[in-house]
Amino acid sequence: MNTMYKDLGVLRDKEISSFKYSLITSKLGENKNKFFKWLGIRSYGKIDFKDINIPDSKIAAMAIEEANDTYKPSLLKHCYRTYFFSLGLAFSQNLKIDEEFLFTTSILHDIGLTDKHNHVCSKQCFAVYGGDIVKDFAMKNGVDELRAGSMQAAINMHLNPYVDKEKYGNEAYLLSKGAAMDVIGAHSFQLSLNFINDVHKKFPRTNFKEDILETMTSLSHKENTRADILFKMGFQKLASNNKLDTI
């Protein structure tokens, strides 16, 4: 599959088949890992919420300012939870990460769904558009073009059920996992209930389920973009039954 999704993120027939296959194999892999944990064959590292900090850097501060100016409260909190869940998953799998990169992409990964930008959803993939926006934003705030391009790719691919960390980096891999965890509860078995509850206390899920479902049903996502395919494959049911809403 062409993970950079040219042509405004509209998938061709082979890419659609590959995307659907990846969704299925990713879910099977998640169920296998959950079963292995239950058997005691696999274990995951733990981290305390209090040990996670938001990076103190110019680009992180500017990303927070942009997010505060652009997001509705429920979507803003989702982006913060995505960062904390992504970082928690990094510790659970003992993955080294660039916290500034992960935070910046987490906090801005859904900028294409905001009122300021969501007019593009009917014309192209909002994740591809968001990646373009963030690349420009990063470069305007002193990030070199190579690093900004990596941020662009991470946001572009965050809808993918699987991102190859060897090819695209741990941060891109974790962004997709952390976002999926918050939206549909995927991979949550890797994190402790205490950690999840602490994240929810700091960034409550108030109105999030209703708002994220609205972005899928009311924004008329362009046909054969990943958002459109996810919706047709049952996203609404998965998001509605997210067990994180009951924790």
C-alpha positions as CSV (number, residue, x, y, z in Angstrom):
1,M,0.0,0.0,0.0
2,N,1.2,3.5,-0.7
3,T,1.2,4.9,2.8
4,M,1.8,8.4,1.7
5,Y,-1.6,8.4,-0.1
6,K,-1.1,10.7,-3.0
7,D,-4.0,12.1,-5.0
8,L,-5.5,13.7,-1.9
9,G,-5.7,10.5,0.0
10,V,-8.2,8.7,-2.2
11,L,-7.3,5.0,-2.3
12,R,-7.3,3.0,-5.5
13,D,-8.8,-0.5,-5.7
14,K,-5.6,-2.4,-4.6
15,E,-5.0,0.1,-1.8
16,I,-8.5,-0.4,-0.6
17,S,-8.1,-4.1,-0.5
18,S,-4.8,-3.8,1.3
19,F,-6.2,-1.3,3.8
20,K,-9.1,-3.7,4.6
21,Y,-6.7,-6.6,4.9
22,S,-4.5,-4.6,7.3
23,L,-7.5,-3.8,9.5
24,I,-8.4,-7.5,9.8
25,T,-4.8,-8.7,10.5
26,S,-4.2,-5.9,13.0
27,K,-7.3,-6.9,15.0
28,L,-6.3,-10.5,14.9
29,G,-2.8,-9.5,16.1
30,E,-4.3,-7.5,18.9
31,N,-6.5,-10.4,20.0
32,K,-3.5,-12.7,19.9
33,N,-1.4,-10.4,22.1
34,K,-4.2,-10.0,24.6
35,F,-4.6,-13.8,24.8
36,F,-0.8,-14.2,25.3
37,K,-1.0,-11.7,28.1
38,W,-3.9,-13.6,29.7
39,L,-1.8,-16.8,29.5
40,G,1.2,-15.1,31.1
41,I,3.3,-15.6,28.0
42,R,3.6,-11.9,27.3
43,S,4.0,-9.0,29.7
44,Y,4.1,-5.2,29.3
45,G,6.1,-2.5,31.1
46,K,4.3,0.0,33.3
47,I,4.6,3.7,33.8
48,D,3.0,6.1,36.3
49,F,1.0,9.0,34.9
50,K,2.9,11.5,37.1
51,D,6.2,10.5,35.4
52,I,5.0,11.8,32.0
53,N,5.6,15.5,31.2
54,I,4.6,17.6,28.3
55,P,7.8,18.7,26.5
56,D,9.0,22.2,27.3
57,S,10.1,23.5,23.9
58,K,9.1,26.1,21.4
59,I,7.4,23.8,18.9
60,A,5.4,22.1,21.7
61,A,4.3,25.5,23.1
62,M,3.3,26.7,19.7
63,A,1.4,23.4,19.0
64,I,-0.5,23.9,22.3
65,E,-1.4,27.5,21.3
66,E,-2.6,26.3,17.8
67,A,-4.6,23.5,19.4
68,N,-6.2,25.8,21.9
69,D,-7.2,28.2,19.2
70,T,-8.5,25.5,16.8
71,Y,-10.1,22.6,18.6
72,K,-13.3,22.1,20.5
73,P,-12.8,21.0,24.1
74,S,-13.7,17.3,23.5
75,L,-11.4,17.0,20.5
76,L,-8.6,18.8,22.3
77,K,-8.7,16.4,25.2
78,H,-8.7,13.5,22.8
79,C,-5.4,14.8,21.4
80,Y,-3.9,15.1,24.8
81,R,-5.1,11.6,25.7
82,T,-3.6,10.3,22.5
83,Y,-0.2,11.6,23.6
84,F,-0.4,10.0,27.0
85,F,-1.7,6.7,25.7
86,S,1.0,6.7,23.0
87,L,3.7,7.4,25.5
88,G,2.2,4.7,27.8
89,L,2.3,2.2,25.0
90,A,5.9,3.2,24.3
91,F,6.9,2.3,27.9
92,S,4.8,-0.9,27.7
93,Q,6.8,-2.1,24.7
94,N,10.1,-0.5,25.8
95,L,10.3,1.7,22.8
96,K,12.6,4.8,22.7
97,I,10.8,7.9,21.5
98,D,11.3,11.6,20.8
99,E,8.7,13.1,23.2
100,E,8.7,16.5,21.4
101,F,7.9,14.8,18.1
102,L,5.3,12.6,19.6
103,F,3.6,15.4,21.5
104,T,3.5,17.8,18.6
105,T,2.0,15.2,16.2
106,S,-0.4,14.0,18.9
107,I,-1.8,17.4,19.8
108,L,-2.2,18.4,16.1
109,H,-3.1,15.0,14.5
110,D,-6.8,15.8,14.1
111,I,-6.5,19.4,12.9
112,G,-8.3,18.4,9.7
113,L,-11.5,17.6,11.7
114,T,-11.7,21.1,13.3
115,D,-14.3,23.7,12.3
116,K,-11.5,25.8,10.7
117,H,-10.4,23.0,8.4
118,N,-13.1,20.3,8.1
119,H,-14.5,21.7,4.9
120,V,-11.7,19.7,3.2
121,C,-13.2,16.3,4.3
122,S,-15.6,16.1,1.3
123,K,-12.6,16.8,-1.0
124,Q,-9.7,14.8,0.4
125,C,-8.5,12.7,3.3
126,F,-8.4,14.9,6.4
127,A,-5.3,13.0,7.7
128,V,-3.3,13.8,4.5
129,Y,-4.5,17.4,4.7
130,G,-3.6,17.6,8.4
131,G,-0.1,16.3,7.7
132,D,0.4,19.0,5.1
133,I,-0.8,21.7,7.6
134,V,1.5,20.4,10.3
135,K,4.5,20.3,8.1
136,D,4.0,23.9,7.1
137,F,3.3,24.8,10.8
138,A,6.5,23.0,12.0
139,M,8.7,24.7,9.4
140,K,7.3,28.1,10.2
141,N,8.3,27.5,13.8
142,G,11.9,26.5,13.2
143,V,11.7,22.8,12.5
144,D,13.9,21.6,9.7
145,E,12.3,20.3,6.6
146,L,13.3,16.6,7.1
147,R,11.9,16.5,10.6
148,A,8.8,18.4,9.6
149,G,8.3,15.9,6.7
150,S,8.5,13.0,9.2
151,M,5.8,14.8,11.3
152,Q,3.7,15.1,8.2
153,A,4.0,11.4,7.4
154,A,3.1,10.4,11.0
155,I,-0.1,12.4,10.9
156,N,-0.8,11.3,7.4
157,M,-0.7,7.6,8.5
158,H,-2.4,7.9,11.9
159,L,-5.6,6.3,10.4
160,N,-3.6,3.2,9.3
161,P,-4.2,0.1,11.5
162,Y,-0.5,-0.7,11.2
163,V,2.5,1.6,10.8
164,D,5.9,0.0,10.2
165,K,8.1,1.5,13.0
166,E,11.2,0.3,11.4
167,K,10.4,2.3,8.3
168,Y,8.6,5.3,9.7
169,G,9.8,5.5,13.3
170,N,8.4,4.6,16.7
171,E,6.6,7.9,16.9
172,A,4.5,7.3,13.8
173,Y,3.8,3.8,15.0
174,L,2.7,5.0,18.4
175,L,0.6,7.9,17.2
176,S,-1.6,5.5,15.2
177,K,-1.9,3.1,18.2
178,G,-2.6,5.9,20.8
179,A,-5.2,7.5,18.6
180,A,-6.9,4.1,18.0
181,M,-6.8,3.3,21.7
182,D,-8.7,6.5,22.6
183,V,-11.2,6.2,19.8
184,I,-12.1,2.5,19.9
185,G,-10.2,1.1,22.9
186,A,-7.7,-0.8,20.9
187,H,-4.6,-2.1,22.7
188,S,-5.8,-0.8,26.1
189,F,-5.0,-4.1,27.7
190,Q,-1.3,-3.1,27.5
191,L,-1.8,-0.3,30.0
192,S,-2.8,-0.5,33.7
193,L,-6.3,0.6,34.8
194,N,-4.6,3.1,37.2
195,F,-2.8,4.7,34.3
196,I,-5.9,4.9,32.2
197,N,-8.0,6.4,35.0
198,D,-5.3,9.0,35.7
199,V,-5.4,10.1,32.1
200,H,-9.2,10.3,32.2
201,K,-9.1,12.4,35.4
202,K,-6.8,14.9,33.8
203,F,-8.4,14.9,30.3
204,P,-12.1,13.7,30.7
205,R,-13.9,12.0,27.9
206,T,-16.9,14.3,28.3
207,N,-18.9,14.4,25.0
208,F,-16.0,12.8,23.1
209,K,-17.9,9.7,21.8
210,E,-20.8,11.8,20.5
211,D,-18.5,14.4,18.9
212,I,-16.2,11.9,17.2
213,L,-19.2,10.0,15.8
214,E,-20.5,13.2,14.5
215,T,-17.3,13.9,12.6
216,M,-17.8,10.6,10.8
217,T,-21.5,11.0,10.0
218,S,-21.9,14.7,9.3
219,L,-18.7,15.7,7.4
220,S,-19.4,13.7,4.2
221,H,-15.9,12.2,4.0
222,K,-14.8,11.8,0.4
223,E,-15.5,8.3,-1.0
224,N,-12.6,5.9,-0.7
225,T,-10.6,7.9,1.7
226,R,-9.7,5.9,4.8
227,A,-12.3,7.7,7.0
228,D,-15.0,6.7,4.5
229,I,-13.8,3.1,4.4
230,L,-13.6,2.9,8.2
231,F,-17.1,4.2,8.5
232,K,-18.4,1.7,6.0
233,M,-16.6,-1.1,7.9
234,G,-18.3,-0.4,11.2
235,F,-16.4,2.4,12.9
236,Q,-19.6,3.7,14.4
237,K,-20.2,0.4,16.3
238,L,-16.6,0.2,17.5
239,A,-16.5,3.8,18.7
240,S,-19.9,3.4,20.4
241,N,-18.7,0.2,22.2
242,N,-15.4,1.6,23.3
243,K,-14.8,0.1,26.7
244,L,-12.7,3.1,27.8
245,D,-16.0,5.0,28.2
246,T,-16.9,2.6,31.0
247,I,-13.6,2.7,32.9
